[in-house]
């Protein structure tokens, strides 16, 4: 009887833990999109395992700036953007402009990728803008009618399915061994010609840093609906962050094992690349799993897209409200920005409908360029805040933050020199 009671208590604690998972899993869902399915897979396909340390480094150096969204919000009960406003109007305007600049491009890139993957299930030909329009309508329905709760449940389902399918595919590929011949010599990524690719890889890895502000908004919304402790919020964030890091390495492994040295060129068109991506999984798990994997890949990108549309719209709506002197986000302001982001991103999809990888590459490069600015904003804000002892991170996190700023601004300087001065 006592053993049964212990089991029940453990199960109850597990249920409570799962219920408290929210913003961290949403952040992971937003992150595991273009950066993983595209950049990590291509990194493995082109250079084998050589960029594994770079992926580890960029995730490590960005960690403090993503964590700021949790540390600051739980400690002060305010969002990051409210903190920017308290620092001064120029800081808030900087966040508003940067969010506005990247929101349309990032949302459009994910919408186009979602439409490209969804086209694999349609037995007849439809233009990508038509498919994108249908998917966008579904996303708007979920976000306007279902709000945070439905978005949270959808994200958890997508994350579980994605982890199981991706890890399974990688284990099977590992057992089969790499396709590259034993004497195959991998090209080096450590030269000037590869800087553009390195920038693309780091831009969305694990996600654009402005997602930290969006995580802050989701966390504040979660606090309104349930009890959130500093330890549970930090666990949720760390779990989501570690999952994004591990899956980035898993996708790198898939590219290295299945595509590296195969002599198969990567497709550049939207539908062509989507088919190649699904074939990557099918060739390892088996042809029987082609449509199962296509569904998972679609859900991954669709989940990333829907969280990005919600997050950027909330961030822009909050900036709008704060600039008008209001602390809360009226529902009509959020819906208005959601529709505006949708209209602008759809217009970009219509224009770039035949250039998926070009669109994704531009979005990732833009994220790389804006990342140091958001990192600096978060660093300044956290340093002036009175953080909870459980969330401060101590001197280790402080020095990691400073090293991260040097890393991000240093790489940005290298990119500027390479792009415009050489």
C-alpha positions as CSV (number, residue, x, y, z in Angstrom):
1,X,0.0,0.0,0.0
2,X,2.9,2.4,0.9
3,X,4.7,1.5,-2.3
4,X,1.5,2.3,-4.3
5,X,1.3,5.7,-2.5
6,X,4.9,6.5,-3.4
7,X,4.3,5.6,-7.1
8,X,1.2,7.8,-7.1
9,X,3.2,10.7,-5.6
10,X,5.9,10.3,-8.2
11,X,3.3,10.3,-11.0
12,X,1.6,13.4,-9.5
13,X,4.9,15.2,-9.4
14,X,5.6,14.2,-13.0
15,X,2.1,15.4,-14.1
16,X,2.7,18.7,-12.3
17,X,6.2,19.1,-14.0
18,X,4.7,18.5,-17.5
19,X,1.9,21.0,-16.8
20,X,4.5,23.6,-15.8
21,X,6.4,23.1,-19.0
22,X,5.5,26.0,-21.3
23,X,7.7,28.9,-22.5
24,X,10.8,26.8,-22.7
25,X,9.1,24.2,-24.9
26,X,7.6,27.0,-27.0
27,X,11.1,28.5,-27.4
28,X,12.4,25.1,-28.5
29,X,9.6,24.7,-31.0
30,X,10.3,28.1,-32.4
31,X,14.0,27.3,-32.6
32,X,13.9,23.8,-34.2
33,X,13.0,25.0,-37.6
34,X,15.2,26.5,-40.3
35,X,18.3,26.4,-38.1
36,X,18.1,22.7,-37.5
37,X,16.3,21.2,-40.6
38,X,18.3,23.4,-43.0
39,X,21.5,24.8,-41.4
40,X,22.5,21.9,-39.3
41,X,21.7,19.3,-42.0
42,X,23.6,21.3,-44.6
43,X,26.6,21.8,-42.2
44,X,26.9,18.0,-41.8
45,X,26.3,17.4,-45.6
46,X,29.0,19.9,-46.6
47,X,31.7,19.6,-43.9
48,X,30.9,16.4,-42.0
49,X,31.5,16.7,-38.3
50,X,33.8,19.7,-38.5
51,X,31.2,22.3,-37.4
52,X,30.1,20.4,-34.3
53,X,32.2,22.6,-32.0
54,X,30.9,25.8,-33.7
55,X,27.4,24.7,-33.0
56,X,28.3,24.0,-29.4
57,X,30.1,27.3,-29.1
58,X,27.3,29.5,-30.5
59,X,24.7,27.7,-28.3
60,X,26.9,28.2,-25.2
61,X,27.7,31.9,-25.9
62,X,24.0,32.8,-26.6
63,X,22.7,31.0,-23.5
64,X,22.9,33.9,-21.0
65,X,21.0,36.2,-23.3
66,X,18.2,33.7,-23.8
67,X,18.1,33.0,-20.1
68,X,17.6,36.7,-19.4
69,X,14.0,36.4,-20.5
70,X,13.4,33.9,-17.7
71,X,15.6,35.5,-15.0
72,X,14.3,39.0,-15.5
73,X,10.6,38.1,-15.8
74,X,10.4,35.8,-12.8
75,X,12.4,38.2,-10.6
76,X,10.6,41.4,-11.5
77,X,7.2,40.1,-12.9
78,X,7.9,42.3,-15.9
79,X,8.8,41.4,-19.5
80,X,12.1,42.2,-21.1
81,X,10.5,45.0,-23.2
82,X,9.0,46.6,-20.1
83,X,12.6,46.6,-18.8
84,X,13.8,48.2,-22.0
85,X,11.2,50.9,-21.5
86,X,12.4,51.6,-18.0
87,X,16.0,51.9,-19.2
88,X,14.8,54.6,-21.6
89,X,12.8,55.2,-24.7
90,X,15.7,54.7,-27.1
91,X,16.2,51.2,-25.8
92,X,12.5,50.3,-26.4
93,X,12.6,51.9,-29.8
94,X,15.7,49.8,-30.7
95,X,13.8,46.7,-29.7
96,X,10.7,47.8,-31.7
97,X,12.6,48.5,-34.9
98,X,14.7,45.4,-34.7
99,X,11.7,43.2,-34.0
100,X,9.8,44.9,-36.8
101,X,12.6,44.4,-39.2
102,X,13.1,40.7,-38.6
103,X,9.6,39.6,-37.9
104,X,8.3,39.8,-41.5
105,X,11.4,38.1,-43.0
106,X,11.6,35.3,-40.4
107,X,7.8,34.6,-40.5
108,X,7.8,34.6,-44.3
109,X,10.8,32.1,-44.5
110,X,9.0,29.7,-42.1
111,X,5.7,30.1,-43.9
112,X,7.3,29.4,-47.3
113,X,9.1,26.3,-45.9
114,X,5.9,25.0,-44.3
115,X,4.0,25.4,-47.6
116,X,6.8,23.6,-49.5
117,X,6.7,20.6,-47.1
118,X,2.9,20.5,-47.2
119,X,2.9,20.4,-51.0
120,X,4.4,16.8,-50.6
121,X,1.0,15.6,-49.4
122,X,-1.1,17.1,-52.2
123,X,-1.7,14.8,-55.2
124,X,-2.0,17.6,-57.6
125,X,-0.1,20.8,-58.3
126,X,-0.9,24.0,-56.4
127,X,1.1,27.2,-56.4
128,X,3.1,27.7,-53.2
129,X,1.4,31.1,-52.4
130,X,-2.0,29.3,-52.4
131,X,-0.8,26.6,-50.0
132,X,0.9,29.3,-47.8
133,X,-2.3,31.3,-47.7
134,X,-4.3,28.2,-46.5
135,X,-1.7,27.4,-43.8
136,X,-1.6,31.0,-42.7
137,X,-5.4,31.0,-42.3
138,X,-5.2,27.9,-40.1
139,X,-2.5,29.6,-37.9
140,X,-4.5,32.7,-37.5
141,X,-7.5,30.7,-36.5
142,X,-5.5,28.8,-33.8
143,X,-3.9,32.0,-32.5
144,X,-7.0,34.2,-32.4
145,X,-9.4,31.5,-31.2
146,X,-7.1,29.2,-29.0
147,X,-4.6,31.7,-27.6
148,X,-1.7,30.6,-25.4
149,X,-3.2,27.4,-24.0
150,X,-3.8,25.8,-27.4
151,X,-0.4,26.9,-28.7
152,X,1.3,25.4,-25.6
153,X,-0.5,22.0,-26.2
154,X,0.3,21.9,-29.9
155,X,4.0,22.7,-29.2
156,X,4.4,19.8,-26.7
157,X,2.9,17.3,-29.2
158,X,5.2,18.5,-32.0
159,X,8.3,18.4,-29.8
160,X,7.7,14.8,-28.6
161,X,7.0,13.5,-32.2
162,X,10.1,15.3,-33.6
163,X,12.5,14.0,-30.9
164,X,11.4,10.4,-31.4
165,X,11.5,10.5,-35.2
166,X,14.8,12.4,-35.5
167,X,16.7,10.3,-32.9
168,X,15.4,7.1,-34.4
169,X,16.6,8.1,-37.9
170,X,20.0,9.1,-36.6
171,X,20.5,5.8,-34.7
172,X,19.7,3.8,-37.8
173,X,22.0,6.0,-39.9
174,X,24.8,5.5,-37.3
175,X,24.3,1.7,-37.5
176,X,24.5,1.7,-41.3
177,X,27.6,3.9,-41.2
178,X,28.5,7.0,-43.3
179,X,28.0,6.9,-47.1
180,X,31.3,8.8,-47.7
181,X,34.1,6.6,-49.1
182,X,36.9,5.8,-46.7
183,X,39.3,8.0,-48.7
184,X,36.9,10.9,-49.0
185,X,38.6,14.2,-48.0
186,X,36.2,16.7,-46.5
187,X,36.5,20.4,-47.6
188,X,37.5,22.8,-44.8
189,X,35.0,25.3,-43.5
190,X,37.8,27.4,-42.0
191,X,38.5,29.8,-44.9
192,X,37.2,33.1,-46.2
193,X,35.0,31.4,-48.8
194,X,33.0,29.6,-46.1
195,X,32.3,32.7,-43.9
196,X,28.9,33.3,-45.5
197,X,27.8,29.7,-44.7
198,X,29.1,30.0,-41.1
199,X,27.1,33.2,-40.7
200,X,23.9,31.5,-41.9
201,X,24.5,28.6,-39.6
202,X,25.0,30.8,-36.5
203,X,22.2,33.2,-37.3
204,X,19.3,31.0,-36.2
205,X,21.3,28.7,-33.9
206,X,19.5,27.9,-31.7
207,X,17.2,30.8,-32.6
208,X,17.4,34.6,-33.1
209,X,18.0,36.2,-29.7
210,X,14.9,38.3,-29.9
211,X,13.1,35.1,-29.1
212,X,14.2,35.8,-25.5
213,X,11.8,38.7,-25.4
214,X,9.1,36.5,-26.8
215,X,9.8,33.8,-24.2
216,X,9.5,36.6,-21.6
217,X,6.0,37.4,-22.9
218,X,5.0,33.7,-22.9
219,X,6.3,33.3,-19.3
220,X,4.3,36.3,-18.1
221,X,1.2,34.8,-19.7
222,X,1.9,31.4,-18.1
223,X,2.2,33.1,-14.7
224,X,-1.3,34.5,-15.1
225,X,-2.7,31.0,-15.7
226,X,-0.8,28.9,-13.1
227,X,1.8,29.0,-10.4
228,X,5.3,29.3,-11.7
229,X,8.3,29.1,-9.3
230,X,11.9,30.3,-10.1
231,X,13.1,26.6,-10.1
232,X,10.3,25.4,-12.4
233,X,10.8,28.3,-14.8
234,X,14.5,27.7,-15.0
235,X,14.0,23.9,-15.4
236,X,11.5,24.5,-18.3
237,X,13.9,26.9,-20.0
238,X,17.0,24.7,-19.6
239,X,15.2,21.6,-20.8
240,X,14.0,23.4,-23.9
241,X,17.5,24.9,-24.5
242,X,19.3,21.5,-24.1
243,X,16.8,19.8,-26.4
244,X,17.5,22.4,-29.1
245,X,21.2,21.9,-28.8
246,X,21.1,18.2,-28.9
247,X,18.8,18.1,-31.9
248,X,21.1,20.6,-33.7
249,X,23.9,18.0,-33.3
250,X,21.5,15.2,-34.3
251,X,20.6,16.9,-37.5
252,X,24.3,17.6,-38.1
253,X,24.9,13.9,-37.7
254,X,22.2,13.0,-40.2
255,X,23.8,15.3,-42.8
256,X,27.2,13.9,-42.1
257,X,26.2,10.3,-42.2
258,X,23.7,10.3,-45.1
259,X,24.7,13.2,-47.4
260,X,28.3,14.0,-46.7
261,X,30.5,12.5,-49.5
262,X,27.5,11.1,-51.4
263,X,28.1,13.3,-54.4
264,X,24.5,14.4,-54.3
265,X,24.1,18.2,-54.7
266,X,21.7,20.0,-52.4
267,X,18.6,21.2,-54.2
268,X,18.1,24.9,-54.2
269,X,14.4,25.1,-55.1
270,X,11.7,25.0,-52.4
271,X,9.9,21.8,-53.3
272,X,13.1,20.1,-54.5
273,X,14.8,20.8,-51.2
274,X,11.8,19.6,-49.2
275,X,11.7,16.3,-51.1
276,X,15.4,15.8,-50.5
277,X,15.0,16.5,-46.8
278,X,12.3,13.9,-46.5
279,X,14.3,11.4,-48.6
280,X,17.2,11.9,-46.1
281,X,15.0,10.4,-43.4
282,X,13.3,7.8,-45.7
283,X,16.7,6.5,-46.8
284,X,17.7,5.7,-43.2
285,X,14.4,4.5,-41.6
286,X,13.0,2.9,-44.8
287,X,10.7,3.9,-47.6
288,X,7.7,2.8,-45.6
289,X,8.3,5.8,-43.3
290,X,8.4,8.5,-46.1
291,X,5.1,10.1,-45.4
292,X,5.4,9.6,-41.6
293,X,8.7,11.6,-41.7
294,X,7.2,14.2,-44.1
295,X,4.4,14.8,-41.5
296,X,6.9,15.2,-38.7
297,X,9.1,17.5,-40.7
298,X,6.1,19.6,-41.7
299,X,4.9,19.7,-38.1
300,X,8.3,20.9,-37.0
301,X,8.4,23.8,-39.4
302,X,4.7,24.6,-39.0
303,X,5.2,24.6,-35.2
304,X,8.1,26.9,-35.5
305,X,6.1,29.2,-37.8
306,X,3.0,29.4,-35.6
307,X,5.1,30.2,-32.5
308,X,7.0,32.8,-34.4
309,X,3.8,34.5,-35.7
310,X,2.4,34.6,-32.2
311,X,5.7,35.7,-30.5
312,X,6.7,38.5,-32.9
313,X,3.1,39.8,-32.9
314,X,3.0,39.9,-29.1
315,X,6.4,41.6,-28.9
316,X,5.4,44.3,-31.4
317,X,2.1,44.8,-29.7
318,X,3.8,45.2,-26.3
319,X,6.2,47.7,-27.8
320,X,3.3,49.6,-29.3
321,X,1.4,49.7,-26.0
322,X,4.5,50.7,-24.0
323,X,5.3,53.5,-26.4
324,X,1.8,54.8,-25.7
325,X,2.3,54.6,-22.0
326,X,0.2,51.4,-21.4
327,X,1.6,48.4,-19.5
328,X,-0.9,45.7,-20.8
329,X,-1.5,44.5,-24.3
330,X,-5.1,45.0,-25.4
331,X,-6.4,42.0,-27.4
332,X,-7.2,44.2,-30.4
333,X,-3.6,45.5,-30.6
334,X,-2.2,42.0,-30.5
335,X,-4.7,40.9,-33.3
336,X,-3.9,44.0,-35.3
337,X,-0.1,43.3,-35.2
338,X,-0.8,39.6,-35.9
339,X,-2.7,40.5,-39.1
340,X,-0.1,43.0,-40.1
341,X,2.8,40.5,-39.7
342,X,0.7,38.0,-41.6
343,X,0.0,40.4,-44.5
344,X,3.6,41.5,-44.9
345,X,5.1,38.0,-44.6
346,X,2.6,36.6,-47.1
347,X,3.6,39.4,-49.5
348,X,7.2,38.3,-49.2
349,X,6.3,34.7,-49.8
350,X,4.6,35.7,-53.1
351,X,7.7,37.6,-54.1
352,X,10.2,34.8,-53.1
353,X,8.1,31.8,-53.9
354,X,10.7,30.1,-56.0
355,X,13.7,30.8,-53.8
356,X,13.3,28.9,-50.5
357,X,16.9,28.5,-49.6
358,X,17.7,32.1,-50.6
359,X,14.9,33.3,-48.4
360,X,16.0,31.2,-45.4
361,X,19.6,32.3,-45.9
362,X,18.7,36.0,-45.9
363,X,16.6,35.5,-42.8
364,X,19.4,33.7,-41.0
365,X,22.0,36.4,-42.0
366,X,19.7,39.2,-40.8
367,X,19.3,37.3,-37.5
368,X,23.1,37.1,-37.2
369,X,23.5,40.8,-37.8
370,X,20.9,41.8,-35.2
371,X,21.9,39.2,-32.6
372,X,24.7,41.3,-30.9
373,X,22.3,44.2,-30.5
374,X,19.7,42.1,-28.7
375,X,22.4,40.4,-26.6
376,X,23.7,43.8,-25.5
377,X,20.2,45.0,-24.6
378,X,19.6,41.9,-22.5
379,X,23.0,42.1,-20.8
380,X,22.4,45.8,-19.8
381,X,19.0,45.0,-18.5
382,X,20.0,42.0,-16.4
383,X,23.0,43.8,-14.9
384,X,20.7,46.6,-13.5
385,X,18.0,44.3,-12.2
386,X,17.6,42.8,-8.7
387,X,17.4,39.1,-9.8
388,X,16.2,36.2,-7.6
389,X,19.2,34.3,-6.1
390,X,18.0,31.1,-7.8
391,X,18.2,32.8,-11.2
392,X,21.2,35.2,-11.0
393,X,23.8,32.6,-12.1
394,X,26.6,34.2,-10.2
395,X,30.0,35.2,-11.6
396,X,30.2,32.2,-14.0
397,X,27.1,33.4,-15.9
398,X,28.4,37.0,-15.8
399,X,31.7,36.1,-17.4
400,X,30.0,33.8,-19.9
401,X,27.8,36.8,-20.9
402,X,30.9,39.0,-21.4
403,X,32.6,36.3,-23.4
404,X,29.4,35.9,-25.4
405,X,29.3,39.6,-26.3
406,X,33.0,39.5,-27.4
407,X,32.2,36.4,-29.5
408,X,29.1,37.9,-31.2
409,X,30.4,41.4,-31.9
410,X,33.8,39.9,-33.0
411,X,32.2,37.5,-35.5
412,X,30.0,40.4,-36.7
413,X,33.1,42.5,-37.3
414,X,34.7,39.6,-39.3
415,X,31.5,39.3,-41.4
416,X,31.4,43.0,-42.1
417,X,35.1,43.0,-43.2
418,X,34.5,39.9,-45.4
419,X,31.3,41.2,-46.9
420,X,32.1,44.8,-47.7
421,X,35.9,45.3,-47.4
422,X,37.5,42.3,-49.0
